[in-house]
Amino acid sequence: MANQTPPQDRVPLFQKIVYGLGAFTNNLLSGALGSMAIVLNLGLGMDPGVIGTIMAVSHLTDAFLDPVTGYISDHTQSRWGRRRPYIVVGALMSALTFALLWQIHAGHSQRFYFWFFLCGTSLFYAAFSFYGTPFVALGYELTPDYNERIRVQGTSNLIGQIPWLLLSWSYAFMEDKRLFATNVEGARALAILVGIVVAVIGVLPGIFCREPYYGIAATAQAAQSKIHNSAGGLWRGLRRHGLEFLRGFGMTLRNRRFLQLAAATFLVFNGFTIISGLGPYVIIFYVFGGDQVAGARYIGWFGTALSACTFAAIAGATWLATKIGKKPAFFLTTSIAMTGYALKWFCYRPGSPLWLFVPAPFIAFGLGGLFTTISAMIADVCDQDELEVGVRREGTFGAIYWWMVKLGTAVALAISGHLLNLTGFLQQLGAHQSGRSLLLMRVFEIGVPVLAYSLAIAAMGTYDLDQEKVQEIRLQLERRRGGLIHRRR
């Protein structure tokens, strides 16, 4: 497979790194909320099912806002571009709302906690949508080259993996009695620290990255505006944009290749999400017999090992995709991850936690391969869409892609909390959980991702945008509207 990238299509290393810092921010925010949620149960005594409901409803807010922010971003014309202003403002607002969300103390009623976190997480995700959607779209348009898109996403995912390495220690940090009297106090401090990091790092892609497709997009939008301006009037303008939004939404959902990519991501990501909350419980109550302090330390070490392995998995997936193609690389990495989850059944051993490090290198290929390959393939689908529709719609595609994933995530988070209840786990029993409960924890934590990953491979079976077809689409586009004006510096 040819993998020569023309010099003008290469994204400078500095811009790849800066864009990767956006992935760092994106993952830090979403990962911190999930990893800190355990405090709501073990620190504030909230029911796991209620916590899952809160996370599900707030994710729905995020999911329904994403297509709107994507449309707004696609149709923005400013001296700074379509994406960059929202990235800067969105980073600052996300940092502020996240830090404030966790400034709470023990001693309130369960009703108070429910409404406080429901409203707080919804506000946070509203701000986060105005960061994440334009950021994702920016990555799709940094280069028109098939293989350079893989390298951009590979670099982004490598840097974006760092928060998972750090967050694997978040529970141990919040439980550290040398620093905090309670884990709730630890959560307050951690939230402020996360907010500061996001405010400093999250704005960088909006400041330093460039938008090569902006000129093409602005020209197409200007041509459309001349057609519509004759109608005049604020109401008619709003009505026109509303109809365009709905029409674009419908066209995106009719794109077969896009739906295949979204379905594969939905299955892999949410197969992981559904059981992500169960893992710590299995480790604490099955492997460590209910010792929360020892379990917290091990969760940190296991998360560190998994994150370290994911760095290698991302690098491997990037290399594979440039050699054998994006779709075959996705098939291979997902299959390796399935093997890792199956190995867990034999490696969960009470009193012998080191065994669980065995499947970690295999499991790492799941999300490591997913976002490296699928994100690069969505950029290819955006080219195919421009050929058919005549405009660049990275924001809409990125938003609807994540809208579909987040709808699934909302359901997955709701299921996750109730899944723990379904096992028969009772907080008041402490270390004395029933054998049936510990068995079902392991069955769900292993079986759900194996099934979901198998379905993801099946969903991608007829996807057909390979390197040859993508190159052909690019040539047709450049004959129609010319190439890009590369402004890298």
Buried (B, 14 or more C-beta within 10 A) or exposed (E): EEBEBEEBBBBEEEBBBBBBBBBBBBBBBBBBBBBBBBBBBBBBEBBBBBBBBBBBBBBBBBBBBBBBBBBBBBBBEEEBBBBBBBBBBBBBBBBBBBBBBBEBEEEEEEEEBBEBBBEBBBBBBBBBBBBBBBBBBBBBBBBBBBBBBBBBBBBBBBBBBBBBBBBBBBBBBBBBEEEBEBBBBBBBBBBBEBBEBBBEBBBBBBEBBBBBBBBBBBEBBEEBEEEEEEEEEEEEBEEBBEEBBEEBBEBBEEBEBBBBBBBBBBBBBBBBBBBBBBBBBBBBBBBBBBBBEBBBBBBBBBBBBBBBBBBBBBBBBBBBBBEEBBBBBBBBBBBBBBBBBBBBBEBBEEEEBEBBBEBBBBBBBBBBBBBBBBBBBBBBBBBBBBBEBEBBBBBBBBBBBBBBBBBBBBBBBBBBBBBBEBBBBEEEEEEEBEEEBBEBBBEBBBBBBBBBBBBBBEBBEEBEBBBEBBBEBBEEBEEEEEBBEBEEE
